[in-house]
């Protein structure tokens, strides 16, 4: 019984507002770093008329995970007891 309570407490602290904000900030910094690193490769590749695949794939991954996280947060807010029906 106590292990179930500790697991529930761990889930609540993992999805706290502060944890979500830190995760979003970290994810945005990683995406910015990926853009800055691979944009120089892409500008070099444009001279050769060949798109940089690492930049395209990285952008798709960052975008897909961001949309997935937004969907999870929408479901989290939808199930919240603090949101009342009209």
matplotlib code that plots the C-alpha trace (Angstrom):
import matplotlib.pyplot as plt

x = [0.0, 2.8, 4.6, 1.5, 1.4, 5.1, 4.6, 1.6, 3.6, 6.5, 4.1, 2.6, 6.0, 7.2, 4.2, 4.3, 4.1, 7.6, 8.9, 6.9, 8.3, 11.8, 11.3, 9.9, 12.8, 15.3, 13.6, 13.6, 17.3, 18.1, 16.1, 17.8, 21.2, 20.4, 19.3, 22.4, 24.8, 23.2, 22.2, 25.9, 26.0, 22.8, 24.0, 27.1, 24.9, 22.8, 25.8, 26.0, 22.2, 21.9, 19.6, 21.2, 19.4, 20.5, 18.8, 15.6, 15.4, 16.3, 13.6, 11.0, 11.9, 11.9, 8.6, 6.9, 7.9, 6.8, 3.3, 3.1, 4.0, 1.3, -1.3, -0.4, -0.7, -4.1, -5.3, -3.8, -5.7, -8.9, -8.9, -8.1, -10.8, -10.1, -11.7, -15.4, -18.2, -20.5]
y = [0.0, 2.4, 1.7, 2.7, 6.0, 6.7, 5.9, 8.3, 11.0, 10.6, 11.0, 14.1, 15.7, 14.7, 16.4, 19.5, 22.9, 23.7, 20.4, 21.0, 24.5, 23.3, 20.5, 22.9, 25.3, 22.5, 21.2, 24.7, 25.2, 21.8, 22.7, 26.1, 24.4, 21.9, 24.7, 26.7, 23.8, 22.4, 25.7, 26.2, 22.8, 23.6, 26.9, 25.0, 22.3, 24.9, 26.0, 22.4, 22.2, 19.3, 19.6, 18.7, 15.6, 15.8, 19.2, 18.1, 14.9, 16.8, 19.4, 16.7, 14.9, 18.1, 19.2, 15.7, 15.4, 19.0, 18.3, 15.0, 16.9, 19.5, 16.8, 15.2, 18.5, 19.1, 15.7, 16.4, 19.7, 18.2, 15.6, 18.2, 18.5, 22.3, 22.8, 23.1, 22.6, 25.5]
z = [0.0, 0.9, -2.4, -4.3, -2.4, -3.1, -6.8, -6.9, -5.1, -7.6, -10.5, -9.0, -8.4, -11.9, -13.5, -11.3, -12.9, -12.1, -13.6, -16.8, -17.2, -16.7, -19.3, -21.8, -21.3, -21.6, -24.8, -26.4, -25.6, -27.2, -30.3, -30.5, -30.1, -32.8, -35.1, -34.5, -35.0, -38.1, -39.8, -40.7, -42.3, -44.1, -45.5, -46.8, -48.3, -50.1, -52.0, -53.2, -53.8, -51.4, -48.3, -45.0, -43.9, -40.3, -39.9, -41.5, -39.4, -36.2, -36.9, -37.4, -34.2, -32.1, -33.6, -33.2, -29.5, -28.8, -30.3, -28.4, -25.1, -25.9, -26.4, -23.1, -21.4, -23.0, -21.7, -18.3, -18.1, -19.4, -16.7, -14.0, -11.3, -11.1, -14.6, -14.1, -16.6, -17.4]

ax = plt.figure().add_subplot(projection="3d")
ax.plot(x, y, z, "-o")
ax.set_aspect("equal")
plt.show()
